């Protein structure tokens, strides 16, 4: 028998736990761990190929093509002295 102290403060008591109960609790935790591992592994077996197939499809079917790019975004690469910007009039009532 193993003696455990359970509680806190004034409410402490000592319990006797049989060895077979500790073995059963340990076995239950091991089985729960294996079950969790099996569930996650099966999800990985389904998710990894789906993600890879989606990435390949996105690369070939939805990739960015040079014809659709905005030419203004690449204008500064041609001439480093060009500064682009936008402005708005905030107050039109000037004296």
N, C-alpha and C positions, 0 to 999 in steps of 0.2 A: 504494500500500500504506500502511496505517496501522499504526503500531507501538504495541502495548499492553504495559504492564508488568503481569505477573500474579504474584501470590504475596505473601508477607509475610516479613519478617526475612531470614534467610540464603537462603531458598528463592525468591528473586525471579528471574524470567526474562522475557525480552522475546520477544513474539510478533509476527509479521507477519500482518495480517488483510487479505485482499483486499476491495476496495470492494464487489464484487458480494455478498460474504457479509454485509456490514453492511446492504446494501439488502434482502437476503432475510430477515435477522433482523428488520429494521424492518417489512417487509411482514407477516411472521408475527405480530408483536405487534399491528399494526393489524387484521389479520383476526381475531385472538383478541378484541380489544376490540369490534369490530363484532358478533362472534358473541355475546359476553356481553351487549351492549346489546340484541340481538334477542331473546335468551332472556328477559331481564328485562322487556322491553316486551311480549312475548307473555304472560308471567305477569301483568303489570299489566292487560292487556286482559281476562283471565279473572277476576282477583281483584277488581278495582274494581266491576264490576257485581254480582258475587256478594255483596260486602260491602254494597252499597247495597240490594240486594233483601232481604238478611237484616235490615238496619236498619229498613227499611219494615215488614217482617213482624213484627219484634219490637215496633215502635211500635204497630201496629194490633192484633196478636193477644196480645201478652204485656205490655202496658203496665199500670202500677199504676192501679188504680181506687180512688176514694175509699171505696167500701164495704168494701174489704179493709184499710184502714189501721187501725193501732192507735190507739185514742182516747186512751190514756194519753200517747202521745208528743206530742199536741197540747194536753194539758191545761194546760201551763205557759204557752201562748200566751194563754189566757183570763184567768188570774190570776197576776200575777208574784210574789205572796207565797206560792205553794204550792211547797214543796220536797219532792220525792219521793226515796225511798231504800229500800234493803233492808238487813236486818241478819240475822246468824245468831248463835246462842249457841255460843261456842267452848268454854266450860268450865262445866258445870252443877253442879260440886261446890263451891259456895261455902259457907263456914261460917255 
